[in-house]
Amino acid sequence: MFTGIILHHGLIEHFERLGSGARMRIRTTDPDPFTRGESLAVNGVCLTVLPDGDALVADISDETLARTTLDSLAGGATVNVERALAIGDRLGGHMVQGHVDTTGALASITSEGEFAVYRWSYPREFAELVVSKGSIAVDGVSLTIVEPDATSFGAALIPETLRRTNLGAAHVGDAVNLEFDMIAKYVRSLVAPYLPK
């Protein structure tokens, strides 16, 4: 479980496609040591990491590559990283599982002084999970949805988010990982049998 509050970033040192899946070597700015088998969200994707000297190695399944943007990473890419939530930690963002639902793309950027309003597209079949003032994780960053429609939503990014995450260097057209609010997904699943068909 994660919060979507990004305190560190990572640098992809090496990304290798294998016969099945891929292997990634990443170095993070987090000074605390990692333990073997620890969970780390990389651009919002929960991965199991293995310490390897002063870096981390993660194996990525074909399923994860197909559902996320990780397949587009290459050596030198900067990514958002977040360690798993520990009992007693502050939950400053929202509950994020690191289980990406789909991908979207950055559709527009509107600057407002030091702030910015970004707008992302997403597949129409997820529209019922995108609600005004609801939560969403975009590349692992917890954001509040504004002005959603059937295929896109906006989010206001504060200067700290623009500085601390890779969203500050994003360009229109860039693909992102999207994880919709876990509570909204459970509610949809629970009420689905009772909705008219």
Secondary structure as GFF3:
##gff-version 3
##sequence-region A 1 197
A	DSSP	beta_strand	8	17	.	.	.	ID=ss1
A	DSSP	beta_strand	22	28	.	.	.	ID=ss2
A	DSSP	beta_strand	38	42	.	.	.	ID=ss3
A	DSSP	beta_strand	45	52	.	.	.	ID=ss4
A	DSSP	beta_strand	55	60	.	.	.	ID=ss5
A	DSSP	alpha_helix	62	67	.	.	.	ID=ss6
A	DSSP	three_ten_helix	70	72	.	.	.	ID=ss7
A	DSSP	beta_strand	78	83	.	.	.	ID=ss8
A	DSSP	beta_strand	102	112	.	.	.	ID=ss9
A	DSSP	beta_strand	115	121	.	.	.	ID=ss10
A	DSSP	three_ten_helix	124	129	.	.	.	ID=ss11
A	DSSP	beta_strand	135	138	.	.	.	ID=ss12
A	DSSP	beta_strand	141	144	.	.	.	ID=ss13
A	DSSP	beta_strand	152	157	.	.	.	ID=ss14
A	DSSP	alpha_helix	159	164	.	.	.	ID=ss15
A	DSSP	three_ten_helix	166	169	.	.	.	ID=ss16
A	DSSP	beta_strand	175	180	.	.	.	ID=ss17
A	DSSP	alpha_helix	182	191	.	.	.	ID=ss18
A	DSSP	three_ten_helix	192	194	.	.	.	ID=ss19
###
